[in-house]
């Protein structure tokens, strides 16, 4: 499984898509929505996993979404995504 994080570093205008454990961003785009879509696409292409979306300026995780066929730790249906 491939987990990805959507982050924005302090002082940075764009949003990073970074594979968990990676040293560099896989992509940098102008909006959080674009970054989230790319992260989900990258994760799906690599067998699924979790996409974790952080708050602006290096903030904590505000949302997480499982990309199929990843294993969702919660058995409830995700009504947000």
HUDAUR-V455507 format. One record per pair of residues at least 24 apart in sequence whose ideal C-beta (glycine too) atoms are under 10 Angstrom apart, sorted by sequence separation. I is the first residue (numbers start at 0). J is the second residue. D is the distance in Angstrom with one decimal. If there is no record, write none. Layout:
i->[I & I]
j->[J & J]
d->[D & D]
This chain:
i->[7 & 14 & 16 & 17 & 18 & 31 & 42 & 43 & 47 & 6 & 16 & 39 & 41 & 42 & 43 & 5 & 16 & 38 & 39 & 40 & 43 & 5 & 7 & 18 & 35 & 39 & 42 & 5 & 6 & 38 & 39 & 5 & 19 & 35 & 4 & 5 & 18 & 19 & 31 & 50 & 3 & 5 & 3 & 5 & 19 & 5 & 3 & 4 & 5 & 16 & 3 & 2 & 3 & 1 & 3 & 3 & 14 & 15 & 3 & 14 & 1 & 2 & 1 & 14 & 39 & 0 & 1 & 3 & 1 & 2 & 1 & 11 & 0 & 1 & 2 & 3 & 4 & 5 & 6 & 8 & 11 & 35 & 0 & 1 & 2 & 3 & 4 & 5 & 6 & 7 & 9 & 10 & 11 & 0 & 1 & 2 & 3 & 4 & 5 & 6 & 7 & 8 & 9 & 10 & 0 & 1 & 2 & 3 & 4 & 5 & 6 & 7 & 8 & 9 & 0 & 1 & 2 & 3 & 4 & 6 & 7 & 8 & 9 & 6 & 7 & 6 & 7 & 6 & 6 & 5 & 4 & 5 & 5 & 4 & 2 & 2 & 3 & 2 & 0 & 1 & 0 & 2 & 0 & 1 & 0 & 0]
j->[31 & 38 & 40 & 41 & 42 & 55 & 66 & 67 & 71 & 31 & 41 & 64 & 66 & 67 & 68 & 31 & 42 & 64 & 65 & 66 & 69 & 32 & 34 & 45 & 62 & 66 & 69 & 33 & 34 & 66 & 67 & 34 & 48 & 64 & 34 & 35 & 48 & 49 & 61 & 80 & 34 & 36 & 35 & 37 & 51 & 38 & 37 & 38 & 39 & 50 & 38 & 38 & 39 & 38 & 40 & 41 & 52 & 53 & 42 & 53 & 41 & 42 & 42 & 55 & 80 & 42 & 43 & 45 & 44 & 45 & 45 & 55 & 45 & 46 & 47 & 48 & 49 & 50 & 51 & 53 & 56 & 80 & 46 & 47 & 48 & 49 & 50 & 51 & 52 & 53 & 55 & 56 & 57 & 47 & 48 & 49 & 50 & 51 & 52 & 53 & 54 & 55 & 56 & 57 & 48 & 49 & 50 & 51 & 52 & 53 & 54 & 55 & 56 & 57 & 49 & 50 & 51 & 52 & 53 & 55 & 56 & 57 & 58 & 56 & 57 & 57 & 58 & 58 & 60 & 60 & 60 & 61 & 62 & 63 & 63 & 65 & 66 & 66 & 65 & 66 & 66 & 69 & 68 & 69 & 69 & 70]
d->[7.3 & 9.5 & 9.2 & 9.8 & 8.7 & 7.9 & 4.1 & 7.1 & 9.8 & 9.5 & 6.6 & 7.1 & 8.9 & 9.3 & 8.9 & 6.4 & 9.7 & 8.9 & 9.9 & 8.7 & 9.0 & 9.5 & 8.4 & 8.3 & 8.7 & 5.2 & 7.3 & 9.5 & 8.3 & 8.3 & 9.9 & 4.4 & 8.0 & 8.0 & 9.5 & 5.3 & 9.2 & 8.2 & 9.8 & 9.2 & 9.2 & 9.6 & 9.3 & 8.4 & 8.1 & 5.3 & 8.4 & 7.5 & 9.5 & 8.9 & 4.0 & 9.2 & 7.9 & 9.5 & 9.5 & 5.8 & 9.4 & 9.3 & 5.3 & 9.2 & 6.8 & 7.1 & 5.0 & 9.0 & 8.8 & 7.9 & 8.8 & 8.9 & 8.1 & 9.5 & 3.6 & 9.6 & 7.7 & 6.3 & 9.5 & 7.0 & 9.1 & 6.8 & 8.8 & 10.0 & 8.2 & 9.3 & 5.7 & 7.4 & 4.4 & 7.7 & 7.8 & 7.1 & 8.6 & 7.2 & 8.9 & 7.8 & 8.9 & 5.7 & 4.5 & 4.5 & 5.2 & 5.0 & 4.6 & 4.7 & 8.3 & 9.8 & 4.7 & 9.5 & 3.8 & 8.9 & 7.4 & 7.3 & 8.0 & 6.3 & 9.1 & 5.3 & 7.4 & 5.3 & 7.7 & 9.6 & 7.0 & 9.6 & 6.4 & 9.3 & 6.1 & 5.6 & 9.5 & 9.4 & 7.0 & 6.7 & 8.3 & 8.7 & 9.5 & 9.5 & 8.1 & 9.6 & 9.1 & 9.8 & 9.4 & 9.9 & 8.4 & 9.1 & 9.5 & 8.4 & 8.7 & 8.3 & 8.6 & 8.6 & 5.2 & 7.4]
